[in-house]
Amino acid sequence: MKPPFLLFDLDNTLYPPSAGVLQEMNRRIGKFCADYFGVDVSEADDMRRDKHMIYGTTLQWLRVCHGLLDPEPYIKAIHPVNISAFVQADPDLRTFISSIPADYVLFTNSPMEHARRTLKALNLDDLFPRIWDLRRMGYRGKPHRESYERILGDLGLRADEAILIDDNEANIAGFKSLGGRVLPVGNIPISQWTKQLSVLMEA
């Protein structure tokens, strides 16, 4: 029996939430929105609060509701260049991924440059030659249905032939609704979810 194809998320999945990357990105999103609307950061944060629940991401909310035509300035503004100040390599994770008896790709809502910088800092860059990033998804990333359909179509897979490994509940729910298999990692230590994935792959 062919093993399932693995779709790995990046941020808060291949490194722990305690690294603080998403907190830094959230701070940068608040600053971008404040500058975009000409208000202070606290007001911008109030404006965007819970919008990701409706639109999937803050970027999509800005594009749909507030006329952001070019997403590139937003993308550049919110992703820290000095990613190595936040994350560090996990030798055990590298050993696990390099020994996986299945095909896998990186499936991230981040842009390619952030993905490559982060993978390099994690010493995983050579293990992920194939990356589906936000631009490849037409700027409509997870949890939008189109993003899942795009990657499955590109890979020639049915949803039930793949497992999504992701920390975000909405992303997990979106893929599961298509019949895909999922591994929600949330705040689960990497050492624990890698064991769970091994079991899931054998099921």
C-alpha positions as CSV (number, residue, x, y, z in Angstrom):
1,M,0.0,0.0,0.0
2,K,1.4,3.4,-1.0
3,P,2.1,5.6,2.0
4,P,0.2,8.9,2.2
5,F,1.6,12.1,0.8
6,L,2.6,14.6,3.5
7,L,1.9,18.3,3.4
8,F,4.0,20.0,6.0
9,D,3.1,23.5,7.3
10,L,6.1,25.7,8.2
11,D,5.5,28.3,10.9
12,N,4.7,27.0,14.4
13,T,4.9,23.5,13.0
14,L,8.6,22.8,12.1
15,Y,9.6,25.0,15.0
16,P,7.7,25.5,18.3
17,P,5.3,28.4,19.0
18,S,7.6,29.5,21.8
19,A,10.1,30.7,19.1
20,G,8.0,33.8,18.9
21,V,8.0,34.2,15.1
22,L,4.2,34.5,14.8
23,Q,4.2,37.0,17.7
24,E,6.7,39.1,15.8
25,M,4.7,38.7,12.5
26,N,1.6,39.8,14.3
27,R,3.3,42.9,15.6
28,R,4.4,43.7,12.1
29,I,0.9,43.1,10.8
30,G,-0.4,45.6,13.3
31,K,2.2,48.2,12.3
32,F,1.4,47.6,8.6
33,C,-2.3,48.1,9.2
34,A,-1.7,51.2,11.3
35,D,0.3,52.8,8.5
36,Y,-2.2,51.6,5.8
37,F,-5.2,53.2,7.6
38,G,-3.3,56.1,9.1
39,V,-4.3,55.2,12.7
40,D,-2.3,54.0,15.8
41,V,-1.4,50.4,16.3
42,S,-4.0,49.8,19.0
43,E,-6.8,51.1,16.7
44,A,-5.5,49.0,13.8
45,D,-5.5,45.9,16.0
46,D,-9.1,46.6,17.0
47,M,-10.0,46.9,13.4
48,R,-8.5,43.7,12.3
49,R,-9.4,41.6,15.4
50,D,-11.2,38.4,14.4
51,K,-11.2,39.3,10.7
52,H,-9.0,36.3,10.0
53,M,-11.9,34.2,11.3
54,I,-14.1,35.6,8.4
55,Y,-11.5,36.1,5.6
56,G,-8.9,33.4,6.5
57,T,-6.1,35.9,6.8
58,T,-5.5,39.6,7.4
59,L,-4.2,39.9,3.9
60,Q,-7.4,38.6,2.4
61,W,-9.4,41.0,4.6
62,L,-7.3,44.0,3.4
63,R,-7.7,42.9,-0.3
64,V,-11.4,42.2,-0.1
65,C,-12.6,45.0,2.1
66,H,-10.0,47.7,2.0
67,G,-8.7,47.9,-1.6
68,L,-5.2,46.5,-1.1
69,L,-4.3,45.8,-4.7
70,D,-0.6,44.8,-4.4
71,P,0.0,42.3,-1.6
72,E,3.8,42.4,-2.0
73,P,4.4,45.4,0.3
74,Y,2.4,43.6,3.0
75,I,4.3,40.4,2.5
76,K,7.6,42.1,2.7
77,A,6.7,44.1,5.8
78,I,5.4,41.3,8.0
79,H,8.1,38.6,7.6
80,P,11.3,39.1,9.6
81,V,14.5,38.8,7.7
82,N,16.5,37.8,10.8
83,I,14.7,34.6,11.3
84,S,17.8,32.9,12.7
85,A,17.3,35.1,15.8
86,F,14.1,33.3,16.5
87,V,14.5,29.6,15.4
88,Q,17.2,27.0,15.8
89,A,17.8,23.7,14.2
90,D,16.4,20.5,15.8
91,P,18.6,17.6,14.9
92,D,16.0,15.1,15.9
93,L,13.4,16.7,13.6
94,R,15.9,16.5,10.7
95,T,16.6,12.9,11.4
96,F,12.9,12.1,11.4
97,I,12.1,14.0,8.2
98,S,15.0,12.5,6.3
99,S,13.9,9.0,7.2
100,I,10.2,9.4,6.2
101,P,9.3,6.6,3.8
102,A,6.9,8.9,1.9
103,D,6.8,11.8,-0.4
104,Y,6.3,15.3,1.2
105,V,6.3,19.0,0.4
106,L,6.2,22.2,2.3
107,F,2.7,23.9,2.2
108,T,2.9,27.4,3.7
109,N,1.0,30.7,3.8
110,S,4.4,32.5,3.8
111,P,6.3,33.7,0.7
112,M,9.1,31.6,-0.8
113,E,11.9,33.8,0.6
114,H,10.6,33.4,4.2
115,A,10.2,29.7,3.7
116,R,13.7,29.3,2.4
117,R,15.3,31.5,5.1
118,T,13.4,29.6,7.8
119,L,14.3,26.2,6.4
120,K,17.9,27.2,6.2
121,A,17.9,28.3,9.9
122,L,16.3,25.0,10.8
123,N,18.9,23.1,8.7
124,L,16.1,21.5,6.7
125,D,16.5,23.4,3.4
126,D,17.9,20.5,1.5
127,L,15.0,18.3,2.6
128,F,12.3,20.5,1.1
129,P,13.1,21.2,-2.5
130,R,9.4,21.5,-3.3
131,I,7.6,24.4,-1.7
132,W,4.0,25.6,-2.2
133,D,4.0,29.2,-1.0
134,L,1.5,32.0,-0.8
135,R,2.2,33.3,-4.3
136,R,1.9,29.9,-5.8
137,M,-1.6,29.8,-4.2
138,G,-2.5,33.0,-6.0
139,Y,-2.3,34.8,-2.6
140,R,-5.2,32.8,-1.3
141,G,-3.6,30.4,1.1
142,K,-4.9,28.1,3.7
143,P,-7.7,27.7,4.9
144,H,-9.2,28.8,1.5
145,R,-10.6,25.8,-0.4
146,E,-8.7,26.9,-3.6
147,S,-5.4,26.5,-1.9
148,Y,-6.0,22.8,-1.1
149,E,-7.5,22.1,-4.5
150,R,-4.4,23.8,-6.1
151,I,-1.8,21.8,-4.3
152,L,-3.7,18.5,-4.7
153,G,-4.2,19.2,-8.4
154,D,-0.6,20.0,-8.9
155,L,0.5,16.8,-7.1
156,G,-2.2,14.7,-8.8
157,L,-3.7,13.6,-5.5
158,R,-7.0,13.0,-3.9
159,A,-7.5,14.6,-0.5
160,D,-7.7,11.2,1.2
161,E,-4.3,10.4,-0.2
162,A,-2.6,13.1,1.8
163,I,-2.0,14.1,5.4
164,L,-1.8,17.8,6.4
165,I,0.5,18.5,9.3
166,D,-0.5,22.0,10.6
167,D,-0.8,24.0,13.8
168,N,-3.8,26.1,12.7
169,E,-7.3,24.8,13.5
170,A,-8.9,26.6,10.6
171,N,-6.3,25.1,8.2
172,I,-6.9,21.7,9.6
173,A,-10.7,22.0,9.4
174,G,-10.5,23.2,5.8
175,F,-8.5,20.2,4.6
176,K,-10.5,17.8,6.6
177,S,-13.7,19.1,5.0
178,L,-12.4,17.9,1.7
179,G,-11.8,14.4,3.0
180,G,-8.1,14.8,3.8
181,R,-6.3,13.3,6.7
182,V,-4.9,15.7,9.3
183,L,-2.5,15.9,12.1
184,P,-3.1,19.0,14.3
185,V,0.1,19.8,16.0
186,G,-1.0,23.0,17.9
187,N,1.2,23.2,21.0
188,I,2.2,19.6,20.9
189,P,6.0,19.2,21.2
190,I,7.7,18.2,18.0
191,S,9.1,15.0,19.6
192,Q,5.5,14.0,20.3
193,W,3.8,14.8,17.0
194,T,6.5,13.1,15.0
195,K,5.6,9.9,16.9
196,Q,1.9,10.5,16.2
197,L,2.6,11.0,12.5
198,S,4.5,7.7,12.3
199,V,1.5,5.9,13.7
200,L,-0.9,7.8,11.4
201,M,1.1,6.9,8.3
202,E,0.8,3.2,9.2
203,A,-3.0,3.4,9.8
